[in-house]
Amino acid sequence: MDGRVSCWGDDYDGLLAEQDLSEPTLIDKLAGAVGLALGDNHLCMIDSRGTVRCLGRNTSGELGNDAVSESADPLVVEGADHIIQIAAGSANSCGRTAGATLVCWGTAVGRDVPEPAAAGEVEGLENVVDVAAGVVFNCALTAEGEVYCWGSNDSGQIGNGTFGGVQTLPTKVLFPPDAYL
């Protein structure tokens, strides 16, 4: 992998390129990427040092810079260090660290703080081996095979047997006894 990124499709805000993206186009500002995650209106990348940079809309803090103004330039996400995997949802982003913890920013941050929030470690999660982000919710898989989710539960996406509300902190998904991952 050489760290070059090409993008295509509707760049309706013009935040990625100043030209037509009707076909794959090399995006110089994303050079050096070793990981990439695309949210609804933002993009985050990891470089070879584990530093995260995000660009795009920022109405809910999804760029991780503790502000709500958009940026066409990739901004460093302070507090998201040594990241080896990244996930981006609609207004939320998370990074898995080399130490098997999670750092999230924007909405659905997995800690009891006002949102949108700057990057910070998700409370109560250890041994994380995978992370996924959805529409204002996140889920993590641990080395023990347990799945935890937090954030919006409008459609029952937290997996705790309920619909509605918001689950601020990670909640163990209630799988049937004979289910396995």
GICOR-V260547 format. One record per backbone hydrogen bond with DSSP energy under -1.0 kcal/mol. CO is the residue of the C=O (numbers start at 1). NH is the residue of the N-H. If there is no record, write none. Layout:
BEGIN
CO;NH + CO;NH
END
This chain:
BEGIN
3;32 + 3;33 + 5;27 + 7;25 + 9;11 + 11;14 + 21;9 + 25;7 + 27;30 + 28;31 + 30;33 + 35;46 + 37;44 + 41;57 + 42;39 + 43;55 + 44;37 + 45;53 + 46;34 + 46;35 + 47;50 + 50;83 + 51;47 + 52;77 + 53;45 + 54;75 + 55;43 + 56;71 + 58;61 + 61;64 + 71;56 + 75;54 + 77;80 + 82;98 + 85;96 + 87;94 + 89;40 + 91;107 + 92;89 + 93;105 + 94;87 + 95;103 + 96;84 + 96;85 + 97;100 + 100;128 + 101;97 + 102;122 + 103;95 + 104;120 + 105;93 + 106;117 + 110;123 + 111;113 + 117;106 + 120;104 + 127;143 + 130;141 + 132;139 + 134;90 + 134;136 + 136;152 + 137;134 + 138;150 + 139;132 + 140;148 + 141;129 + 141;130 + 142;145 + 146;142 + 147;173 + 148;140 + 149;171 + 150;138 + 151;167 + 153;156 + 153;164 + 156;159 + 159;174 + 165;153 + 167;151 + 171;149 + 173;175 + 176;179
END
